[in-house]
Amino acid sequence: MLAAAQKDEKKDQALKNHVGHPQTGRDCPFTLLNSPISHTQYPYVTGTSVLGIKYKDGVLLASDMGGSYGSTLRYKSVQRLKPIGKHTLLGAGGEISDFQEIVRYLDELILYDNMWDDGNSLGPKEVHNYLNRLMYNRRNKFNPLWNTLVLGGVKNGQKYLGTVNMIGVHYEENHVATGFGNHLARPIFRDEWHEDMTFEEGVKLLEKCMLVLLYRDRSAVNKLQIAKITEEGATISEPYAIKTHWELEAFKNPATGAVGSW
Amino acid sequence: MDMDWMNAPHSMGTTIIGVTYNGGVVLGADSRTSTGMYVANRASDKITQLTDNVYLCRSGSAADSQVVSDYVRYFLHQHIIQLGQPATVKVTANLIRLLSYNNKNTLETGLIVGGWDKYEGGSIYGVPLGGTMLQLPFAIGGSGSSYLYGFLDQAWKEGMSKDEAEALVVKSVSLAIARDGASGGVVRTVVINSEGVTRNFYPGDKLPLWHEELPLRNSLLEEASSEAEPMHP
């Protein structure tokens, strides 16, 4: 009797689609445990939001330099903004190892483009299209590059800002954000972004959003970079930190009205 | 089931650390390998040689880290023959990265690569789960590393001497051992610089004592300190 019951339990186990992950105990697709095929994935070292806006002379991107490992803020000097060729900047949130691999793919793409030595060079539109194909085809094989990418560039006077993510969703806009930025920065962009902002206005807007993210995103770190791309080329700022504000009256004795509360 | 430890995979709970100093690097690790709750090996060597001038600190699954290091040693050997000179730390770290990244769904090992070459001097690369590769002034890994983030944020300084760096490594691993059940045993260090490689060994009973740890003695019956009466009513 006992043997039969045990056998049934094993069968139940086999039919279950999800089990506990051997290391984390969290939900894990059963196929991942036994199949030789790569299925889905888990992100390990992750970057958080990336913001992008068009401005008068080109495009501005902003991100912090954090690489989180689950809930630990493990790495604090990770470059999440990279120049690609002469005309583009790429920023990424999500799995850092996949971003590093994407940068390698793109560097190879640019190298081959330069080797033609024909005076033509890949612009941001072309790079965005390549990335979209890359991300979408990987998604179709259930082996995604676990990133949300922001691509900004200027070529022949045309400003370009777009985004593409791990499932292949892609679009262009005047202002984009990834991760938490979608919820916290985009409303600010909608209110305050306008055509032909100056560099100073653009930086102030990005810093305003980065400050909100620093307050409200657990995986944000106070070390950021702002990158600019114009017809002349790409520059990425030195890492820097922004001031936070805690001296609000309401913060001093928040529980006076209701002792014991927070 | 009580017998889970019999079949549990060998995992090196571990504390591993790699630190750069002016002139080279110091790598450090504990020596505990566990199978579930049982300590399968209390004197393991988690700092593995890849070439004459580049070493690897291994954490996570013992099997996975061993097989990765074996492959990298194999590839590097051929690379050196072809290149005609010693391998650089960067090339070694990238080989580790390729294996970790391309097998990210099957492997469970966090690695720290450290060494000395004539181009960059001493350098440390962290390659955590997933296959991210980051060059860092110092790196920590393994389950015991959780207890070291705060400590090293405060204690690590740029431009240390060799002795200061090694002392910091020994102190760090020793603190982690004190709190992490999956780390223990002895502290092994490896110092790599232009002059070569030096291995050091700090047995468990020679490490400093931390909070709530007592001085070691042979027996209750032997005199150990100024206390006259070992037994109390």
Chai-1 contact restraints between the chains, C-beta under 6 A:
chainA,res_idxA,chainB,res_idxB,connection_type,confidence,min_distance_angstrom,max_distance_angstrom,comment,restraint_id
A,S38,B,N105,contact,1.0,0.0,6.0,A-B,restraint_1
A,Y44,B,L129,contact,1.0,0.0,6.0,A-B,restraint_2
A,Y44,B,G130,contact,1.0,0.0,6.0,A-B,restraint_3
A,V45,B,P128,contact,1.0,0.0,6.0,A-B,restraint_4
A,V45,B,G130,contact,1.0,0.0,6.0,A-B,restraint_5
A,V45,B,T132,contact,1.0,0.0,6.0,A-B,restraint_6
A,I96,B,T132,contact,1.0,0.0,6.0,A-B,restraint_7
A,S97,B,Y101,contact,1.0,0.0,6.0,A-B,restraint_8
A,S97,B,G130,contact,1.0,0.0,6.0,A-B,restraint_9
A,S97,B,G131,contact,1.0,0.0,6.0,A-B,restraint_10
A,S97,B,T132,contact,1.0,0.0,6.0,A-B,restraint_11
